[in-house]
Amino acid sequence: MFEFQQLHVYQRALSFLSFSSRLSLSLPRSSFGLADHLRRAALSVQLNIAEGMGRPGGEERTNFLRIARGSAMECAAALDAVEAMGFAPGKELQAGRELLLEVVRMLTVMGNCTGRRKG
């Protein structure tokens, strides 16, 4: 097992990937673009965590973790769109939102992603 696979943030990102995959399959065909975007963003979270942890550290690792965080926030916006378009009630999306909040919090700490630029 790779070290990144043992990380709680990686495990939670995988859980969200599973959630988003099931949700995407339940969306109507007319929302293919939204479903595809959600799946790709969810996959990006997990893949960027893995790639970032495979880097020696420093700014390069931080950049991948920041990208993963941005993709997680993109997923949250996609869930908002799913709800706003009437494809799923907020109650059904709550578990996914909770996973994303957890992932974003952990990535914020790991990558010091405060949104503020240094210098």
Summary of the structure (lengths in Angstrom):
residues: 119
radius of gyration: 14.6
end to end distance: 38.4
largest distance: 47.1
contacts: 361
relative contact order: 0.17
helix: 82%
strand: 0%
